[in-house]
Amino acid sequence: MTAPLTIRPTGALDFVSLGALVHRLDPGVVPFRKANRFDVHVSGGEFNVAANLADCFRLKTGIVSAMVEYPIGDLVAERVRAMGVRPFYKHFTHDGVNGPNLATVYSDRGFDSRPPVVFYNRSNEAASRLKPGDFDWAHVFAGGVRWFHSGGIFASLSETTGRLILEGIQAAKALGAVISFDLNFREKLWNVWGGRAKAVSVLDTIVQHVDVLVGNEEDLQNGLGISGPEVASRSKLDPAAFLDMIARVRDRYPNVKGVATTLREVHSANRHGWSAVAWVDGKTCNAPIRELEVFDRVGGGDGFAAGFFYGLLAGETPEAAVNLGWAHGALLTTFPGDTTMATVQQVRALAEGGSARIQR
């Protein structure tokens, strides 16, 4: 029988993420082909979790990533500091023409029956050059670390990023840290250098060392090659299909002690049904179902992961942790941008059944 999830009570850093930093250009509800202005959001699937944990939940977090010495790098680094995340960078010099670059993500919000559209420019991305040996893990983890996190977006960038994730995992495990991984399967990114077969090969090697796995049914099927259930779920909010897949994950990866995902049923670009489910140490926990009026859906899953991890790090029960993740993810969709503007008090109030009545 697998040992239960055990979290170090202390550490110089509560949480460290390894991943790429990007900047997202957001024209709001206007599609890019007609846009004439946009907002800039600093993001990254792995970074967002560290930023949320630092800014909303007041944990001590860090980000291990690539940084490029040019004005976009200055912008990104300023936002990292503003969110309270400690940076550990490998620095690259921009040649003024070709890079290397910090990736650009383009994403409008859609509206009603028109869905959001996401596309990338990750050409010559500095983070894709990161490789084992680039970071002094003894320095990053000096004083101890409680939780180490990475994800499938970073793993998809190159042949070397997956190997760097494994190096970071080994260093964190040696210090007793919990290891989490968000599968975050992005077909466009994997298709550049091998598609689903490459994704399964890389991610399988990583997940063999993971304690807590985040990913929905599609992530598990496409990223790990795990077959889906025989009986289709009646609704995207019905956890039955996902729970069936958790059993399959456990059969293949007995080291995994927790699996969690959001459940989302998209009625329109701006109205979603929202829930979440997790399995932790043999116990299944379901969040409530709520209808969301969505302002910006990007980052909602990372918001859930942050709240869920916070609950576990704070010693909450698995049920409370799932509800905190569900509440924080819901709140995050009400803000512009990819990272949180919520307070921990707001998250706890919603997790405990709060309403949207004015607070005086």
Secondary structure by P-SEA (a helix, b strand, c coil): ccccccccccccccccccbbbbbbbbcccccccccccbbbbbbcaaaaaaaaaaacccccccccbbbbccaaaaaaaaaaaaaccccccbbbbbccccccccbbbbbbbccccccbbbbbccccccccccccccccccccccccccccccccccccccccaaaaaaaaaaaaaaabbbbbbccccccccccccccaaaaaaaaaaaaccccbbbbcaaaaaaacccccccccccccccaaaaaaaaaaaaaacccccbbbbbbbbbccccccccccccccccbbbbbbbbbbbcccccaaaaaaaaaaaaaaaacccaaaaaaaaaaaaaaaaacccccccccaaaaaaaaacccccccc
